[in-house]
Amino acid sequence: MAVLHVRDIPEALYERMQRIARSHGRTLSAEVIALFEQAVQRERARREQARLLRRIRQDRWTPPPGTPDAAELLRQVRDERDAPRNH
């Protein structure tokens, strides 16, 4: 198993981490390992989400050429609504 030494940790952070570790029933080393594992999982999830978003963008349906955009359709609906009616 690898060993990691971290230097120059601010005292307040070190003390806070010790309190958190105790509240979780772990040693400081076990707490740091748990935090590393969480960070790795979050990064893995972030990468998977980015991959899925890229795929969604690639697979996105595009309207045929000449199809009016939403603003144009809205203008048409409003023009029809506001046009004088001949009954």
C-alpha positions as CSV (number, residue, x, y, z in Angstrom):
1,M,0.0,0.0,0.0
2,A,1.3,3.5,-0.9
3,V,2.1,6.1,1.8
4,L,1.3,9.7,1.3
5,H,2.8,12.5,3.5
6,V,1.2,15.9,3.5
7,R,3.1,18.9,4.9
8,D,2.1,22.3,6.0
9,I,-1.5,21.6,6.7
10,P,-3.0,24.6,8.5
11,E,-3.6,23.8,12.2
12,A,-7.3,24.8,12.1
13,L,-7.9,22.5,9.1
14,Y,-6.1,19.6,10.8
15,E,-8.1,20.0,14.0
16,R,-11.3,20.2,12.0
17,M,-10.5,17.1,10.1
18,Q,-9.7,15.3,13.3
19,R,-13.1,16.2,14.7
20,I,-14.9,15.1,11.6
21,A,-13.0,11.8,11.6
22,R,-14.0,11.2,15.2
23,S,-17.6,12.0,14.4
24,H,-17.5,9.4,11.7
25,G,-15.8,6.9,14.0
26,R,-12.6,6.8,12.0
27,T,-9.0,7.6,12.3
28,L,-7.7,10.7,10.5
29,S,-6.0,8.5,8.0
30,A,-9.2,6.5,7.3
31,E,-11.2,9.8,7.0
32,V,-8.7,11.2,4.5
33,I,-8.9,7.9,2.5
34,A,-12.7,8.1,2.5
35,L,-12.5,11.7,1.3
36,F,-10.1,10.7,-1.5
37,E,-12.5,7.9,-2.5
38,Q,-15.5,10.4,-2.6
39,A,-13.5,12.8,-4.7
40,V,-12.6,10.0,-7.2
41,Q,-16.2,8.9,-7.4
42,R,-17.4,12.5,-8.0
43,E,-14.8,12.9,-10.7
44,R,-15.9,9.7,-12.3
45,A,-19.5,10.8,-12.2
46,R,-18.6,14.2,-13.6
47,R,-16.8,12.6,-16.5
48,E,-19.7,10.2,-17.2
49,Q,-22.1,13.1,-17.2
50,A,-19.9,15.0,-19.6
51,R,-19.7,12.0,-21.9
52,L,-23.5,11.6,-21.8
53,L,-24.1,15.3,-22.6
54,R,-21.7,15.1,-25.5
55,R,-23.6,12.1,-26.8
56,I,-27.0,13.9,-26.4
57,R,-25.7,16.9,-28.3
58,Q,-24.4,14.6,-31.1
59,D,-27.7,12.8,-31.3
60,R,-29.8,15.9,-31.1
61,W,-32.6,16.1,-33.7
62,T,-32.2,19.0,-36.1
63,P,-35.2,20.3,-38.1
64,P,-35.1,20.2,-41.8
65,P,-33.7,23.2,-43.7
66,G,-36.3,26.0,-44.1
67,T,-38.2,25.1,-40.9
68,P,-39.1,28.4,-39.1
69,D,-37.5,28.9,-35.7
70,A,-39.5,29.3,-32.5
71,A,-39.5,33.1,-32.7
72,E,-40.9,33.0,-36.2
73,L,-43.6,30.5,-35.3
74,L,-44.6,32.7,-32.3
75,R,-44.8,35.7,-34.6
76,Q,-47.1,33.8,-36.9
77,V,-49.4,32.7,-34.1
78,R,-49.6,36.2,-32.7
79,D,-50.3,37.7,-36.2
80,E,-53.1,35.2,-36.7
81,R,-54.5,35.9,-33.2
82,D,-54.4,39.6,-33.7
83,A,-55.6,39.7,-37.3
84,P,-59.1,41.2,-37.8
85,R,-61.7,38.5,-38.2
86,N,-64.1,38.5,-41.1
87,H,-67.3,36.8,-39.9
